[in-house]
Amino acid sequence: MRSSGWWLPAASLACTFPDLSPGSPVPSVGEFRPNPNSIPTEARVVVVASIRERRPRVWEVRAFTGRADDGRVTHVSRTVHGSKRDAQRVAAELTARGQNRAGGRTIGDLLDEWVELNEASWATASRRDQQGRAKLIAADPLAKMGVARLSVADVDRWHARLRRAGVGEASIRNQHAVLRAALTQAMRWGWVNSNVAAIARLSQPKTIPRGALEPDDVQRVIAAAATFDRAAALALRLAAITGARRSEIAALRWDDLRGARLTIDSATDVIRNGSRADRKSPTLVDAATKTANRRDVMLDPETVQAVEALRAEREPYGPWMFAIGEWPANPDRIGAWWRRARSLSGIDAAWRLHDLRHWSATLAIANGHDVRTVGHRLGHANAAMTLHYAHPSEAVDSAVATTLAAALTTPSE
């Protein structure tokens, strides 16, 4: 007979219900409470999961998860479609997880604490980006959900909601990465037992794979830059040779080059001042690189000669390679040089300055250089990111075709 009340899973031992009134001690999962005489048959176990049949073959399972800061009891519930045995299995899983310490904290609370914990270690640009992404999540209904209640389905529905609102895939990936990192921190704190954002599937729309610049395109754009500013040509050449980010190029000093060794240990961060309607001069800060590392990369003789030639002409005007005076160059200047040179060279207007960084990785790996060395030159924290930067090369693909064709045309002995 179906009951409208709550049903608690039977145990082999007598069961007692926990006292959940404010101020009472919090029971632990599977806690045994033997009688004073230690008689096994009198042992009692605290039950923290309960089951209610809402309608035929639809069950609600509720489990005690702890207490909020104000003493309120908190629970997590799951809806189970199936038999009573299926509901019992879910109840057992929730009980086995034990009490977490999330209490009544929401996803918004978690994001606030995650940002506060990590912001001191982020570079200025990273801090701005991560704080902005956390604010976007905080503006969504997802932020009001309890940390302990968040499920994979909730994360999937959040993705769908963002897409319906016209949010781009790159922004969705970035917000998802922030949520995943925050939930990883929650696992370390014991707030949750699993990271549902790591389990949720972040679907990718089908797109045409992006290719890489051809060497001829890179040569043409550097030559075009030389027609209006030798510094612009050198900046783009360094971007291609070293794979450095534009903010790292902007922060280069003359004394970063010693012989053929170039040290990349800082980046120019731009702090925007004023509002969109009332823009003011930005503040330029010589800060750590994106991955907060220092790397030395070797340059070829021709690039070293180009640096020394420009140094002889402009070093008296300041310590920076691409700026005059006491402040470093604005990275936007490097971007403006790229756009002007791209227009003059006649290459496809879709190519970005960042594509020089991809070209550097693609050509180096295609010519047999190991991923670890290439990743070091680009300043990547791991090799997986370096492989993401490397694109198929038509020349290398042709060589593969030649190798395979040779195996078919060479007579076997």
C-alpha positions in Angstrom: 0.0 0.0 0.0 1.3 3.4 -0.9 1.7 6.0 1.8 1.8 9.7 1.4 4.3 10.1 4.2 8.0 9.7 4.4 9.4 6.2 4.5 12.9 5.5 5.9 15.0 2.6 4.7 14.9 -0.4 7.0 18.1 -1.3 8.7 19.2 -4.6 10.2 19.5 -2.7 13.5 16.9 -0.6 15.3 16.9 2.9 13.9 16.6 6.2 15.7 15.8 9.6 14.1 18.3 12.4 14.6 17.4 15.4 16.7 17.5 18.2 14.1 16.4 21.0 16.3 18.6 24.1 16.5 21.5 23.6 18.9 21.4 19.8 18.9 24.5 17.9 18.0 24.8 17.0 14.3 24.7 13.2 13.8 27.2 11.5 11.7 26.3 9.0 9.0 26.3 5.4 10.2 27.0 6.5 13.8 26.4 3.6 16.2 25.0 4.3 19.6 25.3 1.1 21.7 23.5 0.9 25.1 25.6 1.2 28.3 25.9 -2.6 28.5 27.3 -2.7 24.9 24.7 -5.3 23.9 24.9 -5.6 20.1 21.1 -6.0 19.6 20.5 -2.7 21.3 22.8 -0.8 19.0 21.2 2.1 17.1 22.1 3.8 13.9 21.2 7.3 12.8 19.2 7.4 9.5 19.9 10.5 7.5 18.1 9.6 4.2 14.3 9.2 3.7 12.1 8.2 0.8 8.6 9.4 -0.2 6.5 8.1 -3.1 5.1 11.1 -4.8 3.1 9.1 -7.4 3.4 5.6 -8.9 7.1 4.9 -9.7 8.2 8.5 -8.8 10.1 8.8 -5.5 11.6 11.7 -3.6 14.7 10.9 -1.7 15.9 13.5 0.9 19.1 13.4 2.8 20.5 15.5 5.7 23.5 17.5 4.6 24.4 19.5 7.6 23.6 22.9 9.2 23.8 26.4 7.8 25.7 29.1 9.7 22.5 30.1 11.4 21.8 26.6 12.7 19.1 25.7 10.2 19.1 22.1 9.1 19.9 21.6 5.4 18.9 18.8 3.1 19.5 17.6 -0.5 16.8 15.9 -2.4 16.6 13.7 -5.5 13.7 12.7 -7.7 13.9 9.0 -8.7 11.9 7.4 -11.5 11.6 3.7 -11.1 11.0 1.1 -8.5 11.4 1.4 -4.7 14.7 -0.5 -5.0 16.0 2.3 -7.3 15.0 4.8 -4.7 16.6 2.8 -2.0 19.8 2.7 -4.0 19.9 6.5 -4.4 19.2 6.9 -0.7 22.1 4.6 0.1 24.4 6.6 -2.1 23.3 9.9 -0.5 23.8 8.4 3.0 27.2 7.0 2.1 28.4 10.4 1.0 28.2 11.6 4.6 27.6 15.0 5.9 29.1 17.9 4.0 29.9 21.3 5.3 28.3 23.4 2.6 25.4 24.1 4.9 23.0 26.6 3.3 25.7 28.2 1.1 24.7 28.9 -2.5 26.7 28.9 -5.7 26.9 32.7 -5.4 28.5 32.3 -2.0 30.9 29.8 -3.3 32.0 32.1 -6.2 32.5 35.0 -3.8 34.8 32.9 -1.6 36.6 31.4 -4.5 37.4 34.8 -6.0 38.5 36.1 -2.6 40.8 33.1 -2.1 42.5 33.3 -5.5 42.5 37.0 -6.6 45.8 37.8 -4.9 47.6 35.3 -7.0 46.1 36.3 -10.4 47.7 38.7 -12.8 45.8 42.0 -13.3 44.2 40.9 -16.6 43.4 37.4 -15.2 41.8 39.0 -12.1 39.7 41.2 -14.3 38.6 38.3 -16.5 37.8 35.9 -13.6 35.9 38.4 -11.6 33.9 39.4 -14.6 33.0 35.7 -15.4 32.0 35.1 -11.7 29.7 38.1 -11.9 28.0 36.8 -15.0 27.3 33.5 -13.2 26.1 35.4 -10.1 23.5 37.2 -12.3 22.0 33.8 -13.4 19.4 31.9 -11.4 22.0 29.2 -11.0 23.8 31.3 -8.4 20.8 31.1 -6.0 21.0 27.3 -5.9 22.5 25.5 -2.9 26.0 24.1 -3.5 24.9 20.7 -2.1 21.8 20.6 -4.4 23.5 21.5 -7.7 23.3 18.6 -10.2 24.7 17.8 -13.6 21.3 18.5 -15.1 21.3 21.9 -13.5 24.6 22.7 -15.2 23.4 21.4 -18.5 20.2 23.5 -18.3 22.4 26.5 -17.4 24.4 26.0 -20.7 21.1 25.8 -22.7 19.8 29.0 -21.0 23.0 30.9 -21.9 22.7 29.7 -25.6 19.1 30.8 -25.8 20.1 34.2 -24.6 22.6 34.5 -27.4 25.8 34.1 -25.3 28.7 33.0 -27.4 30.4 29.6 -27.1 33.7 31.2 -25.9 31.9 33.0 -23.1 30.1 29.9 -22.1 33.3 27.9 -22.0 35.0 30.6 -19.8 32.1 30.8 -17.4 32.0 27.0 -17.2 35.7 26.9 -16.4 35.1 29.3 -13.5 32.3 27.3 -12.1 34.3 24.1 -12.4 37.3 25.7 -10.6 35.0 27.0 -7.8 33.4 23.5 -7.4 36.9 22.0 -7.3 37.7 24.3 -4.4 34.4 23.3 -2.7 35.5 19.6 -2.9 38.7 20.5 -1.1 36.7 22.2 1.6 34.4 19.2 1.9 31.3 21.2 0.8 30.6 18.7 -2.0 31.7 15.1 -2.8 31.9 15.5 -6.5 32.3 18.2 -9.1 29.2 18.2 -11.3 30.7 20.8 -13.6 33.5 18.4 -14.4 30.9 15.7 -15.3 28.6 18.0 -17.3 29.1 17.9 -21.0 30.1 21.2 -22.5 28.8 20.6 -26.1 30.7 22.2 -28.9 29.0 23.5 -32.1 30.3 22.1 -35.3 32.7 24.6 -36.9 35.2 24.6 -39.7 38.7 24.0 -38.2 40.8 27.1 -38.2 44.0 26.8 -40.2 47.4 28.5 -39.8 49.0 31.3 -41.6 51.4 30.4 -44.4 55.0 31.5 -44.1 54.5 33.7 -47.2 51.7 35.5 -45.4 53.9 36.2 -42.4 56.7 37.5 -44.5 54.4 39.8 -46.4 52.8 41.3 -43.3 56.2 41.9 -41.7 57.5 43.6 -44.9 54.4 45.8 -45.0 55.0 46.9 -41.3 58.5 47.9 -42.2 57.1 50.4 -44.7 55.7 52.6 -42.0 57.7 51.8 -38.8 60.8 49.7 -38.1 59.6 49.1 -34.6 56.3 47.6 -36.0 58.2 45.2 -38.2 60.4 44.1 -35.3 57.4 43.7 -33.0 55.6 41.4 -35.5 58.8 39.5 -36.2 59.3 38.8 -32.5 55.7 37.7 -32.2 56.3 35.2 -34.9 59.7 34.0 -33.8 59.0 33.7 -30.0 55.3 33.1 -30.1 55.0 35.8 -27.3 51.7 37.4 -26.4 51.1 41.0 -27.5 51.2 42.2 -23.8 54.6 40.4 -23.4 55.9 42.1 -26.6 54.8 45.5 -25.3 56.7 44.9 -22.0 60.1 44.1 -23.6 63.0 46.2 -22.5 66.4 46.7 -24.2 68.2 44.8 -21.4 65.9 41.8 -21.8 68.2 40.8 -24.7 71.6 39.4 -23.8 73.4 38.0 -26.8 70.9 35.8 -28.5 68.9 35.1 -25.4 65.7 37.0 -24.9 64.1 37.0 -21.4 60.3 37.3 -21.2 59.3 37.8 -17.6 56.6 40.5 -17.6 53.6 41.8 -19.5 51.9 45.1 -19.9 48.5 45.1 -18.2 46.0 47.8 -19.1 43.7 49.1 -16.5 40.8 50.9 -18.1 39.7 54.2 -16.5 36.4 55.9 -16.8 33.2 54.6 -18.3 32.4 53.5 -21.9 30.8 56.8 -22.5 33.6 58.8 -20.8 36.9 57.1 -21.6 40.0 58.3 -19.9 43.7 57.5 -20.4 44.4 53.9 -19.3 46.9 53.0 -16.6 49.7 50.8 -17.9 51.2 48.3 -15.4 54.3 46.2 -15.9 53.0 43.0 -14.4 53.7 39.3 -14.4 53.0 37.2 -17.5 49.7 35.4 -17.9 51.1 32.2 -16.4 53.3 34.2 -14.0 56.5 32.5 -15.3 59.9 33.7 -16.5 61.3 32.1 -19.7 64.3 32.6 -21.9 64.0 32.0 -25.6 66.8 32.0 -28.2 66.6 34.3 -31.2 68.1 33.9 -34.7 71.0 36.1 -35.8 68.7 38.2 -38.2 66.3 39.0 -35.4 69.1 39.9 -33.0 70.5 42.2 -35.6 67.1 43.9 -36.1 66.8 44.5 -32.3 70.3 45.9 -32.0 69.7 48.2 -35.0 66.5 49.7 -33.4 68.2 49.9 -30.1 71.0 52.0 -31.4 68.4 54.4 -32.8 65.9 54.6 -29.9 67.5 53.5 -26.6 68.3 57.1 -25.6 64.6 57.8 -25.5 63.7 55.2 -22.8 64.2 51.6 -21.6 61.3 50.0 -23.6 61.7 48.5 -27.0 58.4 49.7 -28.3 57.7 52.9 -26.4 59.3 56.2 -25.8 59.5 57.5 -22.2 59.1 55.9 -18.8 56.0 53.9 -19.5 55.8 50.6 -21.5 53.9 50.4 -24.7 50.1 49.8 -24.7 49.4 46.3 -26.1 46.8 48.0 -28.3 49.6 49.7 -30.2 50.9 46.2 -31.2 47.4 45.3 -32.4 47.1 48.5 -34.4 50.4 47.8 -36.1 49.2 44.4 -37.0 45.9 45.6 -38.5 47.7 48.3 -40.6 50.3 45.9 -41.8 47.7 43.2 -42.6 45.7 45.8 -44.7 48.8 46.9 -46.6 50.0 43.3 -47.2 46.7 42.2 -48.7 46.4 39.0 -46.7 43.0 37.8 -45.5 41.5 40.3 -43.1 40.3 37.4 -40.9 43.8 36.8 -39.6 44.4 38.1 -36.1 47.6 39.1 -34.4 47.2 36.1 -32.1 47.4 33.9 -35.2 51.2 34.7 -35.3 51.4 32.8 -32.0 49.5 29.8 -33.5 51.8 30.0 -36.6 54.8 29.8 -34.4 53.6 26.6 -32.7 52.3 25.0 -35.9 55.5 25.5 -37.9 57.8 24.5 -35.0 56.0 21.2 -34.3 55.6 20.5 -38.0 59.3 20.7 -38.4 60.0 18.1 -35.7 60.6 20.2 -32.7 59.3 18.7 -29.4 56.1 20.0 -27.8 57.8 20.7 -24.5 60.3 23.1 -26.0 57.7 24.8 -28.2 55.4 25.1 -25.2 58.2 26.7 -23.2 58.8 29.3 -25.9 55.1 30.2 -25.9 54.9 30.3 -22.1 52.3 27.5 -21.8 51.8 25.8 -18.5 51.2 22.4 -20.0 51.8 20.6 -23.3 48.1 20.1 -24.0 47.6 23.8 -24.6 50.6 23.8 -27.0 49.0 21.0 -29.1 45.8 23.1 -29.2 47.7 25.9 -30.8 49.3 23.7 -33.5 47.2 23.4 -36.7 47.4 21.0 -39.6 49.9 22.2 -42.2 49.3 21.7 -45.9 53.0 21.2 -46.6 53.4 18.6 -43.8 50.1 16.9 -44.9 51.5 16.6 -48.5 54.7 15.0 -47.0 52.5 12.5 -45.2 50.6 11.7 -48.4 53.9 11.2 -50.2 55.1 8.8 -47.5 51.9 6.7 -47.6 51.9 6.7 -51.5 55.5 5.5 -51.5 54.5 2.5 -49.3 52.0 1.5 -52.0 54.2 2.0 -55.0 57.4 0.4 -53.6 57.4 -3.3 -54.6 57.6 -5.6 -51.6 60.3 -8.1 -51.4 
